[in-house]
Amino acid sequence: MALNSRGQAALTDALYFLLIVSTLSTMLFFYAANYGLTVQQRVVNQYWREYATSALETILYSSTPRIAGQTLEDATEVDYLLAAVKEDFADDSQIVETRDALLQNISGIMQPISGNFDYLFYFYLFDAKQFPFVLLYTREAPTISDDGKVTPGPGKVYFCNPTTLNDLESLVESVGSSAQGNARIQFVELDESHNASYPPAQVNLTMWVPTPIPAEVLANLNCELHQTIVST
């Protein structure tokens, strides 16, 4: 009997050992099979994060004429776009005079990827919890004709006025995976006595693969359609 018990115990131990080895082998197989895909996805995500950061820096430090209405070729004095935006904001805590320049620079720099990515650009004041400037670009789904011809959907440019930062975070969450570039800056505010204060702010550029935005999320952004871009 003692010999049979030892034999059963040895067999049981062997079965447990095989079960553990089989489980570990299965886990290792799935890990190895997905390892390449995981690394590739991380590399792609890192690439687009770096692209968003570089695009943001290019937008802020693009050259712009000091005198409104002049072109860069004819301008007698030029400055960084960010410097012009800060001067514009200092007058009345709004971005009005440089809004079109911002739009042109953002659209021009993002144009090479605008067919494959939607994007959001905004300034946010931490203390006042306000948005001096919010631009949203989205592209509608393409259409397919009866003969199989694919026509790209039009791009739409919106100026938005969200109430809280949560409204923009809800937008980013609704579109899934995204890449962001952001930076801390300081605006300048002048009171009636021309005393200056320097409210902290954030500038952000977020981009994602075109994804339908839920109607309730878009409604919370208080967006106004500024331009429709039809692909030719």
C-alpha positions as CSV (number, residue, x, y, z in Angstrom):
1,M,0.0,0.0,0.0
2,A,2.8,2.4,0.9
3,L,4.4,1.8,-2.5
4,N,1.1,2.5,-4.3
5,S,0.6,5.7,-2.3
6,R,4.1,6.9,-3.3
7,G,3.4,6.0,-6.9
8,Q,0.1,8.0,-6.9
9,A,1.8,10.9,-5.2
10,A,4.6,10.9,-7.8
11,L,2.0,10.7,-10.7
12,T,0.0,13.6,-9.1
13,D,3.2,15.7,-8.8
14,A,4.1,14.9,-12.4
15,L,0.6,16.0,-13.6
16,Y,0.8,19.3,-11.7
17,F,4.3,19.9,-13.1
18,L,3.0,19.3,-16.7
19,L,0.0,21.6,-16.0
20,I,2.3,24.4,-14.8
21,V,4.7,23.9,-17.7
22,S,1.9,23.9,-20.2
23,T,0.4,27.1,-18.7
24,L,3.8,28.9,-18.8
25,S,4.4,27.7,-22.3
26,T,1.1,29.0,-23.5
27,M,1.6,32.4,-21.8
28,L,5.1,32.6,-23.3
29,F,3.7,31.8,-26.8
30,F,1.1,34.5,-26.7
31,Y,3.6,37.1,-25.2
32,A,6.1,36.3,-28.0
33,A,3.4,36.4,-30.7
34,N,2.2,39.9,-29.6
35,Y,5.6,41.3,-28.7
36,G,6.4,42.6,-32.1
37,L,3.0,44.2,-32.5
38,T,3.2,45.8,-29.1
39,V,6.7,47.3,-29.9
40,Q,5.5,48.5,-33.3
41,Q,2.5,50.2,-31.8
42,R,4.6,51.9,-29.2
43,V,7.0,53.1,-31.8
44,V,4.2,54.5,-33.9
45,N,2.6,56.2,-30.9
46,Q,6.0,57.7,-29.9
47,Y,6.5,58.9,-33.5
48,W,3.2,60.8,-33.6
49,R,3.7,62.3,-30.1
50,E,7.0,63.7,-31.3
51,Y,5.3,64.9,-34.5
52,A,2.6,66.7,-32.4
53,T,5.3,68.3,-30.2
54,S,7.4,69.4,-33.2
55,A,4.3,70.8,-35.0
56,L,3.3,72.7,-31.9
57,E,6.8,74.3,-31.6
58,T,6.7,75.2,-35.3
59,I,3.3,76.9,-35.0
60,L,4.3,79.0,-32.0
61,Y,7.6,80.1,-33.4
62,S,6.5,80.7,-37.0
63,S,7.4,84.2,-38.3
64,T,4.6,86.7,-38.7
65,P,4.5,90.4,-39.8
66,R,4.5,93.0,-37.0
67,I,2.0,95.1,-39.0
68,A,-1.3,93.5,-39.7
69,G,-2.1,93.1,-43.4
70,Q,1.5,92.9,-44.6
71,T,3.0,89.7,-46.0
72,L,6.2,88.1,-44.8
73,E,7.9,89.1,-48.1
74,D,6.9,92.8,-47.8
75,A,7.1,93.1,-44.0
76,T,9.5,95.6,-42.6
77,E,9.6,93.8,-39.2
78,V,8.7,90.3,-38.3
79,D,8.3,88.4,-35.0
80,Y,7.4,85.0,-33.5
81,L,3.7,84.2,-33.8
82,L,3.6,83.5,-30.1
83,A,4.9,87.0,-29.3
84,A,2.2,88.5,-31.5
85,V,-0.5,86.4,-29.8
86,K,0.7,87.6,-26.3
87,E,0.6,91.2,-27.4
88,D,-2.9,90.7,-28.8
89,F,-4.0,89.1,-25.5
90,A,-2.5,91.8,-23.4
91,D,-4.9,94.5,-24.8
92,D,-8.2,93.0,-23.7
93,S,-7.5,89.4,-22.6
94,Q,-8.7,88.1,-25.9
95,I,-7.2,86.7,-29.1
96,V,-8.8,88.6,-31.9
97,E,-6.3,90.4,-34.1
98,T,-4.1,87.3,-34.5
99,R,-6.8,84.7,-34.8
100,D,-6.6,84.5,-38.6
101,A,-2.8,84.3,-38.4
102,L,-3.1,81.4,-35.9
103,L,-5.6,79.7,-38.2
104,Q,-3.4,80.1,-41.3
105,N,-0.3,78.8,-39.5
106,I,-2.0,75.8,-37.9
107,S,-3.7,74.8,-41.1
108,G,-0.6,75.2,-43.2
109,I,1.6,73.2,-40.8
110,M,-1.0,70.4,-40.3
111,Q,-2.0,70.3,-44.0
112,P,0.4,67.4,-44.9
113,I,-1.4,65.1,-42.5
114,S,-4.9,66.7,-42.5
115,G,-6.2,63.9,-44.8
116,N,-5.3,61.3,-42.2
117,F,-5.7,63.1,-38.8
118,D,-8.1,65.3,-37.1
119,Y,-6.7,67.8,-34.5
120,L,-7.5,70.2,-31.7
121,F,-5.4,73.3,-30.8
122,Y,-6.1,75.5,-27.8
123,F,-4.8,77.9,-25.2
124,Y,-6.0,77.5,-21.6
125,L,-5.6,79.9,-18.7
126,F,-5.2,78.0,-15.4
127,D,-6.3,80.7,-13.0
128,A,-9.2,82.2,-15.0
129,K,-10.2,78.7,-16.3
130,Q,-10.8,80.3,-19.7
131,F,-10.0,79.4,-23.3
132,P,-8.7,82.5,-25.4
133,F,-8.5,80.3,-28.5
134,V,-9.8,76.8,-29.4
135,L,-9.6,75.4,-32.9
136,L,-11.0,72.0,-33.9
137,Y,-10.4,70.4,-37.3
138,T,-12.4,67.3,-38.3
139,R,-12.8,65.4,-41.5
140,E,-16.1,63.7,-42.5
141,A,-16.1,60.1,-43.8
142,P,-15.4,59.5,-47.5
143,T,-18.2,58.6,-49.9
144,I,-18.2,55.8,-52.4
145,S,-20.1,56.2,-55.7
146,D,-21.9,53.4,-57.6
147,D,-18.8,52.9,-59.9
148,G,-16.5,52.5,-56.8
149,K,-14.9,55.9,-56.9
150,V,-13.9,57.1,-53.4
151,T,-14.3,60.8,-52.7
152,P,-12.7,62.2,-49.5
153,G,-15.0,63.8,-47.1
154,P,-14.7,67.6,-46.5
155,G,-12.6,69.0,-43.7
156,K,-14.3,71.3,-41.3
157,V,-12.7,74.0,-39.2
158,Y,-14.5,75.1,-36.0
159,F,-13.8,77.9,-33.5
160,C,-15.0,76.6,-30.1
161,N,-15.8,78.1,-26.7
162,P,-15.9,75.2,-24.2
163,T,-16.9,75.9,-20.6
164,T,-14.5,73.7,-18.8
165,L,-11.3,71.7,-19.5
166,N,-13.4,68.6,-18.9
167,D,-15.3,69.3,-22.1
168,L,-12.0,69.0,-24.1
169,E,-10.9,65.9,-22.1
170,S,-14.2,64.3,-23.0
171,L,-13.6,65.0,-26.7
172,V,-10.1,63.4,-26.5
173,E,-11.5,60.4,-24.7
174,S,-14.3,59.9,-27.2
175,V,-11.9,59.6,-30.2
176,G,-9.7,56.9,-28.7
177,S,-6.0,56.8,-29.2
178,S,-4.4,60.2,-29.7
179,A,-1.1,62.0,-29.7
180,Q,-0.5,65.3,-27.8
181,G,2.1,68.0,-27.6
182,N,1.7,70.7,-25.0
183,A,3.7,73.4,-23.3
184,R,3.4,75.8,-20.4
185,I,3.5,79.5,-21.3
186,Q,2.8,82.9,-19.6
187,F,0.4,85.5,-21.1
188,V,0.6,89.2,-20.2
189,E,-2.4,91.1,-18.8
190,L,-2.5,94.9,-18.4
191,D,-5.0,96.6,-16.0
192,E,-6.4,100.1,-16.3
193,S,-3.2,101.5,-14.7
194,H,-1.1,99.5,-17.2
195,N,0.2,97.3,-14.4
196,A,1.2,93.9,-15.8
197,S,0.4,90.4,-14.5
198,Y,1.5,87.2,-16.0
199,P,-1.2,84.5,-15.8
200,P,0.1,80.9,-16.4
201,A,-1.3,79.1,-19.4
202,Q,-1.0,75.9,-21.4
203,V,-1.0,75.5,-25.2
204,N,-2.0,72.1,-26.5
205,L,-2.1,70.3,-29.9
206,T,-3.9,66.9,-30.0
207,M,-4.2,64.8,-33.1
208,W,-6.0,61.5,-33.8
209,V,-7.2,59.3,-36.6
210,P,-10.5,60.7,-38.0
211,T,-13.3,59.4,-35.7
212,P,-16.9,60.5,-35.5
213,I,-17.4,62.7,-32.5
214,P,-20.6,62.1,-30.4
215,A,-23.1,64.8,-30.9
216,E,-23.4,65.5,-27.2
217,V,-19.6,65.9,-26.9
218,L,-19.5,68.3,-29.8
219,A,-22.4,70.3,-28.4
220,N,-20.6,70.9,-25.1
221,L,-17.8,72.6,-27.0
222,N,-20.0,75.4,-28.2
223,C,-18.4,75.3,-31.7
224,E,-19.1,77.6,-34.6
225,L,-18.2,76.3,-38.1
226,H,-15.7,78.7,-39.7
227,Q,-14.7,76.9,-42.9
228,T,-15.4,73.8,-45.0
229,I,-12.5,72.5,-47.0
230,V,-13.6,70.3,-50.0
231,S,-10.9,68.0,-51.4
232,T,-10.4,68.1,-55.1
